[in-house]
């Protein structure tokens, strides 16, 4: 039996996994300049670094497909550009070391890309990626970004950014372990979307040597390091049994005694849809707008929405209008420079400045809905007051959308839920932002994870206020935050009177199984206990 | 000096795939050194991906190709033909 140590973190994606761990490396910081004694040797070093970057990107391009592979191939040509090599040599001749010469030579093109705007401005990140990789190669550091060992692995990182998701191949990643992050961080969201076990806030994770065999328990938050092959096999068997159990319940969500709780999917596009869901409780539309210098045209939007609606004939699709700002900045909105973006112009507030962006989106949703058979509802993100909700509902009616709701992410909206209910057709609680704003605790700040725990009684009390308002008005109140994906908490939410739970599709089977094993009275009892914080 | 003036035909402009195809073709024309410019701006080497991208040429932008010496005309004809086509619309072969 091999010696193994156990690290503890917060489990955020249910399930077990086992395999070799590999770490992501952060982009290297540029060290202080080093005097160059032999420019010829230094130039050779810089050229070798650029060649290594090109070779690595080329390898990735060969395994990728479509747009990602095309971007990678263009990056290879940038790294291999003979003019870049010449500019780097000139910088070194003028006294710069290899790392600084590469940075300076690429900065000129970075500026030109930014000045050109549009598509090129969106490629600045590609240039920065080449720079970070080449500098890492010069300094003898590991290449930044997601590692790509030749076998499935447990990904270990400080934290994962939304951009990492583009290069993360779920077929090769067994589990996620991060030192930072929290239950609502991007790592947690990503883990649930991919159905991967994950442990966040796991101190010491970055010290795990690449290639070490580990087991990850996404329920308990335990990560065992240095396990043997038997432990790996036992963990994989246990995971297979767990999946089999969860998959044995089917059909719409309901408690043991038949009380319905609709189980919906959170998606960003049609490719996120899989498994058995009753509909979509959160269709995020940011994907269409991300990484662009101009908003998408109405026609482009109609096509994208219709693609999702067509996949769900006769079923409900709740579309969330553009939720830009804060952690999802969009270049065309020019929102940068806010001192505190989470409390700035974001969500529905963007429509104050750019009403046409919302109007175009609502018209596109309405048009796509007319040509398909899905039951399309819309909701606005970041609603604070009943007046804002009423304004949004009016805009929806004008666009020809019959069912309009508001998200409850701001405590003010939760406190005034009854007032909101007098104008909207439904409420959907975004528990991630609602906890951030209720506890004055930044979602991006891992140290505050405990405050962001969705079991916090104050959060549950705000949810209870919303469901009471819903019952009084006879209108639905759903939850579409990460809280809905926790099978235990899902019972509490059902007990509080939540009418639908929307989550990453892969989380649905376990929540369905948990509901089926408890009566509504059980759930109400659990809810009472949770509200008391016991 | 041989010169060709061409209007960029690719729908996405001289970016991504069209730029990659053009730069690769220009590099293959070696030893003929071809330059490309837009308007009166400074001409840049056509075999440089970064320089070509930095032109920011869109669909419909007029660009000027220049080269000297043996084989210049043939090289420019081939490159001008490539630039004028809609490379985004053409079969990629692997799709």
Interface residues (C-beta under 8 A of the other chain):
Chain A: X70 X71 X73 X74 X77 X78 X80 X81 X82 X83 X84 X109 X112 X113 X116 X117 X118 X119 X120 X123
Chain B: X12 X13 X15 X16 X17 X19 X20 X23 X24 X44 X45 X47 X48 X49 X50 X51 X53 X54 X56 X58
